[in-house]
Amino acid sequence: MAFRLLGVSGALRRASTNSALIRAAGALAGEDVDFSIADIDLPLYNGDVEDRGYPDKVVAFVETLRAADAVVISTPEYNKGVSGVLKNALDWQSRFSPVPLSGKPVAIMSATGGYAGGQVSQFMLRQCLTPFAAKVISQPQVHVGSNETPGLFVDGELADERVRASIAKLLKALREIA
């Protein structure tokens, strides 16, 4: 059976550099990996909605999380934090029992327009994952400051070999704990 890796981009924008990192992770994951990308364009969490029943898109997202052997998340940094859409997806999955991310190996990476490449959002994402007891790996860190280094992304795809090598190391570390 193939190793099932789920990619989650914390950005919805079509030209997102975080989505480009997730696509690069899929390309670098290896032939023995069944790679898919989660759809986190979900309705905002609302207890009243939950009381009426989970929306189909939320159920589909939770099922993809459950089916994955490991998860790689690429988070943008919005105002020194994770995106609302990513936090919303984490909140929705927390409403299921058992929590899909509980004990799940998770790798984190980020791309931002600034020099630091999302270091603050990665820190916040690690805190957001704590209640779920996900097995978040700490090294290697992959954070890309895309506006500071021209040529990292070409036509919406990751072109920098140094960053691709860092992602490959991150995925190797993720598989080792899975």
C-alpha positions as CSV (number, residue, x, y, z in Angstrom):
1,M,0.0,0.0,0.0
2,A,1.3,3.5,-0.9
3,F,2.1,6.0,1.7
4,R,-0.7,8.6,1.8
5,L,0.5,12.2,2.1
6,L,-2.0,15.0,2.3
7,G,-1.0,18.5,1.4
8,V,-2.7,21.5,2.9
9,S,-2.2,25.0,1.6
10,G,-3.3,27.7,4.0
11,A,-4.1,30.1,1.2
12,L,-7.0,30.0,-1.3
13,R,-5.5,32.4,-3.9
14,R,-4.8,30.7,-7.2
15,A,-1.3,32.2,-7.5
16,S,-0.4,31.5,-3.9
17,T,3.2,30.7,-3.2
18,N,2.1,28.4,-0.4
19,S,0.1,26.3,-2.9
20,A,3.2,26.3,-5.1
21,L,5.1,24.8,-2.1
22,I,2.4,22.2,-1.6
23,R,2.6,21.2,-5.3
24,A,6.4,21.0,-5.1
25,A,6.0,18.7,-2.1
26,G,3.7,16.5,-4.1
27,A,6.2,16.3,-6.9
28,L,9.1,15.6,-4.5
29,A,7.2,13.0,-2.4
30,G,8.3,10.0,-4.4
31,E,6.7,7.4,-6.7
32,D,5.5,5.3,-3.8
33,V,3.5,8.2,-2.3
34,D,-0.2,8.7,-3.0
35,F,-0.3,12.5,-2.7
36,S,-3.4,14.7,-2.6
37,I,-4.3,18.2,-1.8
38,A,-7.0,19.1,0.7
39,D,-9.7,21.6,-0.1
40,I,-10.0,23.9,2.9
41,D,-12.4,26.4,1.2
42,L,-14.9,25.6,4.0
43,P,-17.7,27.6,5.5
44,L,-16.8,29.5,8.6
45,Y,-17.1,27.4,11.8
46,N,-20.3,28.1,13.5
47,G,-21.8,26.1,16.3
48,D,-25.3,26.7,14.9
49,V,-24.3,25.2,11.6
50,E,-22.7,22.2,13.4
51,D,-25.9,21.7,15.3
52,R,-27.8,21.3,12.0
53,G,-25.2,18.8,10.7
54,Y,-21.7,19.0,9.3
55,P,-21.5,20.6,5.8
56,D,-20.5,18.1,3.1
57,K,-17.2,20.0,2.4
58,V,-16.2,19.7,6.0
59,V,-17.0,16.0,6.1
60,A,-14.9,15.5,2.9
61,F,-12.0,17.4,4.5
62,V,-12.1,15.4,7.7
63,E,-12.2,12.1,5.6
64,T,-9.1,13.2,3.7
65,L,-7.3,14.0,7.0
66,R,-8.3,10.6,8.4
67,A,-7.2,8.7,5.3
68,A,-3.7,10.3,5.3
69,D,-0.7,8.7,6.8
70,A,0.9,12.2,7.2
71,V,0.1,15.8,6.5
72,V,2.3,18.6,5.1
73,I,0.9,22.2,5.7
74,S,2.2,25.3,4.0
75,T,1.0,28.4,5.9
76,P,1.1,32.0,4.7
77,E,1.6,34.7,7.3
78,Y,-1.2,37.2,7.6
79,N,-0.6,40.0,10.1
80,K,1.9,37.9,12.1
81,G,-0.4,34.8,12.2
82,V,-1.9,31.9,10.3
83,S,-4.6,32.6,7.7
84,G,-8.2,32.6,8.8
85,V,-9.0,29.8,6.3
86,L,-6.3,27.5,7.8
87,K,-7.4,28.2,11.4
88,N,-11.0,27.6,10.3
89,A,-10.1,24.2,8.9
90,L,-8.3,23.3,12.1
91,D,-11.3,24.4,14.1
92,W,-13.7,22.3,12.0
93,Q,-11.7,19.1,12.3
94,S,-11.5,19.6,16.0
95,R,-15.2,19.0,16.3
96,F,-14.9,15.4,15.2
97,S,-14.1,12.5,17.5
98,P,-11.5,11.2,17.5
99,V,-9.9,14.4,16.2
100,P,-8.4,13.5,12.8
101,L,-5.0,15.2,13.5
102,S,-4.6,13.4,16.8
103,G,-1.3,11.5,16.6
104,K,-0.9,12.3,12.9
105,P,2.6,13.2,11.7
106,V,2.6,16.8,10.4
107,A,5.3,18.9,8.7
108,I,5.1,22.6,8.4
109,M,6.5,25.0,5.8
110,S,5.7,28.5,4.7
111,A,6.1,31.2,2.0
112,T,5.5,34.9,2.5
113,G,6.4,38.0,0.7
114,G,8.6,39.2,3.5
115,Y,12.2,38.3,4.4
116,A,11.4,36.0,7.3
117,G,9.3,33.6,5.2
118,G,6.6,33.0,7.7
119,Q,8.5,32.1,10.8
120,V,5.9,33.8,13.0
121,S,3.0,32.0,11.3
122,Q,4.9,28.7,11.7
123,F,5.2,29.3,15.4
124,M,1.5,30.1,15.7
125,L,0.6,27.0,13.6
126,R,2.6,24.8,16.0
127,Q,0.6,26.3,18.9
128,C,-2.7,25.8,17.0
129,L,-1.8,22.1,16.5
130,T,-0.9,21.5,20.2
131,P,-4.4,20.6,21.4
132,F,-4.7,17.9,18.8
133,A,-1.5,16.0,19.9
134,A,-0.3,16.0,16.3
135,K,3.3,14.7,15.9
136,V,4.7,18.0,14.5
137,I,8.3,17.7,13.3
138,S,10.5,20.5,14.2
139,Q,13.3,20.2,11.7
140,P,14.3,21.0,9.0
141,Q,12.5,24.3,8.8
142,V,11.3,25.5,5.4
143,H,10.4,29.2,5.3
144,V,10.6,31.1,2.0
145,G,10.7,34.9,1.7
146,S,9.6,35.0,-1.9
147,N,9.7,38.8,-2.5
148,E,13.3,39.0,-1.1
149,T,14.7,36.4,-3.5
150,P,13.8,36.8,-7.2
151,G,13.4,33.6,-9.2
152,L,12.1,31.4,-6.4
153,F,8.9,31.0,-8.2
154,V,8.5,31.0,-12.0
155,D,5.1,30.9,-13.6
156,G,3.5,30.0,-10.3
157,E,5.8,27.0,-9.6
158,L,8.7,26.6,-7.3
159,A,11.9,26.9,-9.3
160,D,14.6,27.2,-6.6
161,E,16.6,24.0,-6.2
162,R,17.8,24.9,-2.7
163,V,14.2,25.2,-1.5
164,R,13.2,22.0,-3.4
165,A,16.1,20.2,-1.5
166,S,14.8,21.6,1.8
167,I,11.3,20.4,1.1
168,A,12.7,16.9,0.2
169,K,14.5,16.8,3.5
170,L,11.4,17.9,5.3
171,L,9.4,15.1,3.6
172,K,12.0,12.5,4.5
173,A,11.9,13.6,8.1
174,L,8.1,13.4,8.0
175,R,8.2,9.8,6.7
176,E,10.6,8.8,9.3
177,I,8.1,9.5,12.1
178,A,5.1,8.2,10.2
